[in-house]
Amino acid sequence: MKTLTPMEARVLATLMEKARTVPDSYPLSLNALVLGCNQKTSRDPIMEVSDDDARAALDALKARSLVFEASSSRVPRYEHNVYRALSVSDDEGAILGLLMLRGPQTPAELRTNGDRWTKFADSAAVEALLEALHKRGEDGGLQSVVKLPKMPGSREHRWAHLLCGEVDITALSASANSFVPTDDSLGRLTKLENDVALLKASNAQLQTTLRHVCEQLGIEMPSEPSMPI
């Protein structure tokens, strides 16, 4: 299969997501599709997709039978055809859609992030699906996923999709490393946690003292104001 552009992948994966999470609104109109593509949550990277961008991507996807225009509707609506076009199961398709929408993830992250798409039994079930997709590529089928080298300090491998071509592992590593906390930031976080613990202990002591004073005076203990954590 010809590799997808990032725009085509976003459009396709958005259709896949909405088919599972908002079935009553599916197939999607162009406006709903663009809104879904431009969501600020559950997307990596965040994109700014215009109507023209979406139309061009839809035309390219329709040419490869990955998307169809739904019939019996006055307003054009679109639906994906991933499972049949790529010969994948529903759960395998969900894995690919999640990787296209959210970028490289561990099996545990895929299980959590896919909760609204489908219910995976556990992380091992997700990993088995990933391995099956990977093996299909080794056996001469569509090479759709790859296991990435384990990041420093990580207990699990992340997986990425290959529908947009080979993954730039160097760029991914640089991006991940930019979020690694430094010793200085960890020290500040530890100090803040200790300060909060001391404040909580001091507050508990004050509450005990206040309760004792109220009992001595025979007055009602004032209610403790709720404070955001």
N, C-alpha and C positions, 0 to 999 in steps of 0.2 A: 504494500500500500504506500502511496506517496505520502511523505511526511506532512504533518499539519503545521500551519503557522501558529504562533501563540494566540492570535486573534481567533482563528478557526477552532483551536482547542478550547478557548474560553467559551465561545458560542455553543459548541457541542456539549461540553461538560455542564453548562448552565441548563440546557434542555434536559440532560440526563438527571440533573438534580431536581428540577422542578417537576419532572414526571413522577418522581417518588415522594417529594415533600408537599406539593400542592396539586394533587391529581385533579381536583375540581376545576382548576384554572388551566389545565393542560389539554391540548396543545397550546403553545404560547403565541400571542400576537407579537409583532415586532417591538412594540413599546414595552411590553412585559419582559421580553427577552433582553432588551438593552438595559432595563432596570436591574435585572438579575445579573447581567455581566458586570455591572458597575457597582455591585454591593461592596460596602466597606468591611463587611465581616465575612468570614469563611472563604476568603480569597487571598491567594498569594501567587503573583503580585496583584496589588490593586491596579485596576486599569480604567481608562476613560474611553469607553466604546461609544462611537456615534452611530446614528441610524445607518449612515452610508457604510461604516465599517462592518456592521452586523449584516447588512444586505450582501455585501461582497463575500463575507465569510459563508453565509447561507448558500449563495450561488455555488461556491467552490465545494461545499459539503454535499449539496444536492447532486452535483456532477459525479460524486463518488458514492452515491446512494447511502451516505451517512445521515442525511436529513431528507425528510419529505415535507411537502406543503400539504397540509390537511385539506381534504375535500369537504364539501357541504358546509362551508362557512363563507359569509360575505366578506368578512375581514380576514386577510391572509393569516393563517396560523401554521406553526411549524412544530414538527415532532422528530425525534431522533430515531435512527434505525441501527444503533451500534451493535446490539446483540446479534442480529442476523448478519450484518455487514462484516463484523470482525469474528463471527463464530465464537462468541464467549457466552458464558452463563450469566444470569442476572447478578450473582454475587461477584463474579469476575469483572463484569461491566461496572459495578459499583466501585470496585477498587480502582479501576482506570479513571473513572470520573472524579473520584476524590483526589487522586494524584494530579490530574489536570487542573483541578480547581485550587488545591492547597499546596502544591509542590511536594517535594520529597518528605516522606513520613515513615515512622516506624510502624510495625504491625499494631502495637498498642495504640498509637495515635490514630491509625486508620480505623480501628475498632470504635474508638470514642467518637471520632469525627463523623463516622458513618452511621451513628445511632439513628438518625432520622431517615436514612436511606434504607437500611436493612439491619437486622439483628444478627451480628456475628456471635457465635457461641463464646469465643474467647480469642486471645491474641494468636494462639496456636492455629486456630482455624483460618485466620487472616493470612498467617505466614504460609499455610499450606496452599491457599489460593495464589499467593504471590509466586511460590515455587512452581506451581502448575503452569502459570503464565510464562515464567522464565524458561521452563523446560520445553514448552511449545516452541520457543524461539530456537533453542538448541537442537530441536528435532527437525528444523527446517520450516517451521510455521512462522507466524508473525512475531517478531521480536518486539514485545510491548513493554517489558519492565526490566529493570536492572537493579541489583543490590549494590548499594554504594559502600565504599570503605567506611569502617566504623570511625566516628569522630572521637577525638581525645576526650576522655571522661564519660563517654556514652556507653551504656550497657547493651544497647541494641543497634543493629544496622538500620539505616534508613533505606527506603526503596524509592525509585523514581520511574516515571513512565518514559517510553521512547517514541511516542507517537509524533513528537516534534523533532525527532532525530537524536543523535548522541548527546549525552549530558556532559556539560562542562564541569567536571568534578573540581577543578582548581577554583573556579568562580564560586561554586557552592561552599567549598571549604573556607574561602576567604570571607564569605558572607556570614557563615556560622561562627567563625572565630571573632568577628566584630561584635558579637553579643556575649562572648565569654566574659564573666565578671572578673575583675582584677582583684589582687589581694587587698588593695586599698578599699575597693568598694565592698568587698566581703567583710572587712574589718568594721567599716561604718555600719553595715547592716547588722552585724553582731552587737555593736554598741547600742543601736536603736532598739533591738530586741531586748537587751538587758535593761535599758531605761524604761521600756514599757512594762517589763516584769516588775521593776521596782515601784513604778507608779501604781500598778494594780495592787501590790502588797500594801503600799501606803494607804490606798483608798479603802482596802478591806479593814485595816486597823482603825481608820477614822470612822468607818461605819460602825464598828464594834463599840468605840468610845461614845459615839453619838447615841447609839441604842441604849447604852448604860445610863447616860445622862437623862434621856427621855423617860426611862423607867423610874429614875429617882424623882423626877419632877412630876410624874404621873401624866405626861402628855403623850400624844400619839407620835410615833416615829414618822417623820416626813418621808414621802415616797422618793426613791432615788431616781433622778432624771436619767432617761435613756440617752446614751451617747453613741454616735457612730464609731464603729471599730476602724 
